[in-house]
Amino acid sequence: MPWSLATATKTRYATGFTICPEACRKHKRSNRLRPVEIEGSAAIVVGGASGLGEASVRALHARGAVVTIADVNAEKGVALASELGLQFVSCDVREESQVQAAVESAAAAEGGLRIAICCAGTGWAQKVAGSKGPHPLLPFETIVSINLIGTFNVLRFASYAMIPNEPLTDGERGVCVNTASIAAYDGQVGQIAYSASKGGVVAITLPAARDLAQYGIRVNTIAPGLFDTPLLAALPEEARLKLGAGVPFPQRLGQPAEYARLACHVVENRMLNGETIRLDGALRMPPR
Ligand SMILES: NC(=O)c1ccc[n+]([C@@H]2O[C@H](COP(=O)([O-])OP(=O)(O)OC[C@H]3O[C@@H](n4cnc5c(N)ncnc54)[C@H](O)[C@@H]3O)[C@@H](O)[C@H]2O)c1
């Protein structure tokens, strides 16, 4: 049978392989024959107003993505969006209607939503039980609901919005990046709620990737160590330097841009799927 683009395309969708390099060259401008690239793709960064999310917004924007910033902090979100000329949507990740609306705004871009990064999260320090009594339930529920259920809300709505996208190389339609923490593995004294929430983010990564494989949507998680963001800025300078010095190498806090660089790599590397990547300078947190 003579080669035709229609047959080749049909075969490629069925097998997941591109079968004619010449056709790739000829049709390199066609969406069907390109990978998910940052340039020109629509992206949403939830928790994008500050810290690791803000760095991801800046990196994606610098590389030509059409970025929507979603965050509960409207003041910071609007300031960043107007600085970069981007769309901001106010969104609390605990509220499913708000997450859905934010994702829908991002997905209205030409070509649909291709990249979703969730950095929304916060911390809480309290022991499971002690002289002050048992850990109160409310802060535990709040932390799990922001860090875990919020991440799940972003993941489910963003991946659903990616399903109608035109499949690209290897049949890829989009990629989701979650943010856990090394506290998912090395929870310290007082981190019971935070560790539970981040452990959940690690745990959902593989099943989500498996659920979405049939649609060509990848799911990965980054587990940062200690990063110099407003989350740590509340600590005195001396304490921050001490934290940085405890990192084996390099002996310093991570820079948000280093997180963003990994997030961009995850977006571009199609073999990364269902994985949680520690980004921590070999740090293993001690009990306290
Ligand atoms: N900085 C670190 O050392 C570090 C280490 C490990 C993991 N993390 C994780 O990385 C993520 C980003 O943290 P960061 O250091 O950039 O902190 P950050 O405080 O600078 O940024 C977090 C962002 O999430 C937003 N947010 C908080 N609650 C939200 C909600 N309910 N709905 C929507 N947005 C909400 C905040 O407004 C903020 O813009 C968090 O999930 C955090 O747990 C940070």
The ligand as a Tripos MOL2 file, in Angstrom:
@<TRIPOS>MOLECULE
LIG
   44    48     1     0     0
SMALL
NO_CHARGES

@<TRIPOS>ATOM
      1 N1          9.5670   26.7900   50.0420 N.am      1 LIG1
      2 C1          9.9040   25.5810   50.4000 C.2       1 LIG1
      3 O1         10.9700   25.3640   51.0160 O.2       1 LIG1
      4 C2          9.0320   24.4010   50.0620 C.ar      1 LIG1
      5 C3          9.5340   23.1170   50.3330 C.ar      1 LIG1
      6 C4          8.7560   22.0200   50.0140 C.ar      1 LIG1
      7 C5          7.5120   22.1840   49.4610 C.ar      1 LIG1
      8 N2          7.0330   23.4370   49.2210 N.ar      1 LIG1
      9 C6          5.7130   23.5400   48.6420 C.3       1 LIG1
     10 O2          5.7810   24.3120   47.4780 O.3       1 LIG1
     11 C7          4.5410   24.9630   47.2620 C.3       1 LIG1
     12 C8          4.7940   26.4410   47.0410 C.3       1 LIG1
     13 O3          5.3280   26.9750   48.2280 O.3       1 LIG1
     14 P1          6.1530   28.3310   48.2660 P.3       1 LIG1
     15 O4          7.3500   28.0770   49.0920 O.co2     1 LIG1
     16 O5          6.3020   28.8700   46.9100 O.co2     1 LIG1
     17 O6          5.1690   29.2050   49.1590 O.3       1 LIG1
     18 P2          4.4600   30.6080   48.8840 P.3       1 LIG1
     19 O7          3.7170   30.9040   50.1310 O.co2     1 LIG1
     20 O8          5.4580   31.5920   48.3860 O.co2     1 LIG1
     21 O9          3.4540   30.2790   47.6890 O.3       1 LIG1
     22 C9          2.3180   29.5070   47.8760 C.3       1 LIG1
     23 C10         1.2070   30.1090   47.0470 C.3       1 LIG1
     24 O10         0.0430   29.2770   47.2140 O.3       1 LIG1
     25 C11        -1.0620   30.1350   47.3730 C.3       1 LIG1
     26 N3         -2.1200   29.4550   48.1050 N.ar      1 LIG1
     27 C12        -2.1230   29.1060   49.4130 C.ar      1 LIG1
     28 N4         -3.3050   28.5720   49.7280 N.ar      1 LIG1
     29 C13        -4.0510   28.5730   48.6100 C.ar      1 LIG1
     30 C14        -5.3730   28.1790   48.3070 C.ar      1 LIG1
     31 N5         -6.1830   27.6770   49.2530 N.pl3     1 LIG1
     32 N6         -5.8280   28.3150   47.0410 N.ar      1 LIG1
     33 C15        -5.0340   28.8510   46.0890 C.ar      1 LIG1
     34 N7         -3.7800   29.2750   46.3150 N.ar      1 LIG1
     35 C16        -3.3010   29.1460   47.5730 C.ar      1 LIG1
     36 C17        -0.5220   31.3410   48.1550 C.3       1 LIG1
     37 O11        -1.3760   32.4770   48.0500 O.3       1 LIG1
     38 C18         0.8280   31.5210   47.4840 C.3       1 LIG1
     39 O12         0.7460   32.4020   46.3910 O.3       1 LIG1
     40 C19         3.6830   24.6580   48.4860 C.3       1 LIG1
     41 O13         2.8190   23.5880   48.1720 O.3       1 LIG1
     42 C20         4.6930   24.2290   49.5310 C.3       1 LIG1
     43 O14         4.1360   23.3430   50.4560 O.3       1 LIG1
     44 C21         7.7660   24.5640   49.5060 C.ar      1 LIG1
@<TRIPOS>BOND
     1     1     2 1
     2     2     3 2
     3     2     4 1
     4     4     5 ar
     5     4    44 ar
     6     5     6 ar
     7     6     7 ar
     8     7     8 ar
     9     8     9 1
    10     8    44 ar
    11     9    10 1
    12     9    42 1
    13    10    11 1
    14    11    12 1
    15    11    40 1
    16    12    13 1
    17    13    14 1
    18    14    15 2
    19    14    16 1
    20    14    17 1
    21    17    18 1
    22    18    19 2
    23    18    20 1
    24    18    21 1
    25    21    22 1
    26    22    23 1
    27    23    24 1
    28    23    38 1
    29    24    25 1
    30    25    26 1
    31    25    36 1
    32    26    27 ar
    33    26    35 ar
    34    27    28 ar
    35    28    29 ar
    36    29    30 ar
    37    29    35 ar
    38    30    31 1
    39    30    32 ar
    40    32    33 ar
    41    33    34 ar
    42    34    35 ar
    43    36    37 1
    44    36    38 1
    45    38    39 1
    46    40    41 1
    47    40    42 1
    48    42    43 1
@<TRIPOS>SUBSTRUCTURE
     1 LIG1         1 GROUP 0 **** ****
